[in-house]
Amino acid sequence: MAIKKSTAEQHEEVNWPYGKKNYISFGVALLVILIGFYTLSQGSDTLAPVLLVIGYMVLIPISLMLKDDVVEKQSQNSDITD
């Protein structure tokens, strides 16, 4: 009869792929989006859509794709030790 390991022993440590750069750029994106919604509520027909498109279609994807040096080094070190 085989003894199963507990779930804590079966799972490997998961590194979170986002660092400080990601959070700062995501905060900037949210700020641009909030400004876009504010200008939309004030009746802007040109500035608000531009800010919202930039926030949603440019800044948020950039904040998700940025690589932080610390996170990359941690993932490289974990690959080496495995």
Stockholm file with secondary structure:
# STOCKHOLM 1.0

chainA/1-82         MAIKKSTAEQHEEVNWPYGKKNYISFGVALLVILIGFYTLSQGSDTLAPVLLVIGYMVLIPISLMLKDDVVEKQSQNSDITD
#=GR chainA/1-82 SS CCCCCCHHHHSCCCCCCCCHHHHHHHHHHHHHHHHHHHHHHTTCSSHHHHHHHHIIIIIHHHHHHCCCHHHHHHHHHHHHHC
#=GC SS_cons        CCCCCCHHHHSCCCCCCCCHHHHHHHHHHHHHHHHHHHHHHTTCSSHHHHHHHHIIIIIHHHHHHCCCHHHHHHHHHHHHHC
//
